[in-house]
Amino acid sequence: MRSFGWLTAWLLFGLSPSSTTAFSSLRVKELYAGWDDQAPYRPDVSETSVHVISWSPRAFVIRNLLSDMECTHIAEQAQVRMRRSTVVSNEDGSSVLSDYRTSYGTFIRRGSTPVVQAVEDRVAWLTRAPVINQEAMQVLRYGRGQFYKPHTDSLSDDSPRMATVLLYLSDPELGGETAFPQATEWADPAMPEKFGPFSECVKSNVAFKPRRGDALLFWSVQPDGKTLDPFSEHEGCPVLQGVKWTGTVWVHTSPHRMEEFNATTGRFNPPGPGETDDPGFCVDAHASCEEWASKGECKRNASYMTGHGNQVGQCRRACGVCEPCAEGDRDCYNRNRESQGYLVYDPQELLEGGERRRAQEAADEAEL
């Protein structure tokens, strides 16, 4: 492990006193993973470097935070349950479909795999806040023409999102930048050329171009831990060529959803019924599904029977929302996913942009 203690001053600048006192009574060692100056182990990762790109908002680019294996693992864990993304309603806080966001997405439970745990530890190390302050990672896929309009991340509650860590899992060929529409002053005037070229969406604003394995950390609140930083407004520019995969981790000022943590086992709770099922397979999870369907439960209890949000239906076959497939029939499998609004996954798209980028970097280096 390598020490990055010289970075502490930058990162602690974004952490309010309230966010340290909120969890001071917790004694479970796992919750403090990453809570020191040692960088957690990262397998097969090139030298990690940190670059300040803006002070308004306070934004940092972390090169090579994730390995190729970790990027692929996160995407493959998420793709099974990826559906059209939602946003938080301004009226009642519920999740709703909106033209503000046109990606596919899902959430990965905290601590769900050793790789996910390792990445969460790394985010804790970066933000100086323990894993329990993090929300479950949201994984998003943006295809050509898909985008996320300008918005802020900090929520108006007792524990606002103080920071966002965007993990880039793929290399879109063109577009897909994370841009800050209110921010025009880079930390260094040479940075636009260093981190570009950018698409027209960026204009002259501070932005970051997605690169597989890199991360973008920015603070949504001022150092007092409460006041929203208006410069943190950001957008996901339209993807013009290729595909953009990201993992988003929002970090709160105090522990988030403690009910998901089991103090007895020292672990986060495992996924519930339907959270790990694959909607591509047309099956019933309960012996009574056909009986329930005959009594009208497919409509009366649709969330359980046919699925809702991040939960796959438990009686999909009995309710007729899918078709039984012969073993190995990938076309049938994909039809089932598509008909229920789920992503049809192509693992090759994670690699194509990166292979081209690495080939170009090698060619550029050879010319020097």
Stockholm file with secondary structure:
# STOCKHOLM 1.0

chainA/1-368         MRSFGWLTAWLLFGLSPSSTTAFSSLRVKELYAGWDDQAPYRPDVSETSVHVISWSPRAFVIRNLLSDMECTHIAEQAQVRMRRSTVVSNEDGSSVLSDYRTSYGTFIRRGSTPVVQAVEDRVAWLTRAPVINQEAMQVLRYGRGQFYKPHTDSLSDDSPRMATVLLYLSDPELGGETAFPQATEWADPAMPEKFGPFSECVKSNVAFKPRRGDALLFWSVQPDGKTLDPFSEHEGCPVLQGVKWTGTVWVHTSPHRMEEFNATTGRFNPPGPGETDDPGFCVDAHASCEEWASKGECKRNASYMTGHGNQVGQCRRACGVCEPCAEGDRDCYNRNRESQGYLVYDPQELLEGGERRRAQEAADEAEL
#=GR chainA/1-368 SS CCBCGGGHHHHHTTCCHHHHHTTTTCCCGGGGTTCSSBCCCCTTCCCCEEEEEEETTEEEEEETCSCHHHHHHHHHHHHTTCEECCEECTTTSCEECCTTBCCEEEEECTTSSHHHHHHHHHHHHHHTSCGGGBCCEEEEEECBTCCEEEECCCCSSSSCEEEEEEEECSCCSEECCEEETTCCCCSSTTHHHHHCCCCGGGTTSEEECCCTTCEEEEESBCTTSSSBCGGGCEEECCEEESCEEEEEEEEESSCCCGGGEETTTTEECCCCTTSSCCTTSCCBSSTTHHHHHHTTHHHHTHHHHTEETTEECSBTTTTTSSCCCCTTCHHHHHHHHHHTTBCCCCTTHHHHHHHHHHHHHHHHHHHC
#=GC SS_cons         CCBCGGGHHHHHTTCCHHHHHTTTTCCCGGGGTTCSSBCCCCTTCCCCEEEEEEETTEEEEEETCSCHHHHHHHHHHHHTTCEECCEECTTTSCEECCTTBCCEEEEECTTSSHHHHHHHHHHHHHHTSCGGGBCCEEEEEECBTCCEEEECCCCSSSSCEEEEEEEECSCCSEECCEEETTCCCCSSTTHHHHHCCCCGGGTTSEEECCCTTCEEEEESBCTTSSSBCGGGCEEECCEEESCEEEEEEEEESSCCCGGGEETTTTEECCCCTTSSCCTTSCCBSSTTHHHHHHTTHHHHTHHHHTEETTEECSBTTTTTSSCCCCTTCHHHHHHHHHHTTBCCCCTTHHHHHHHHHHHHHHHHHHHC
//
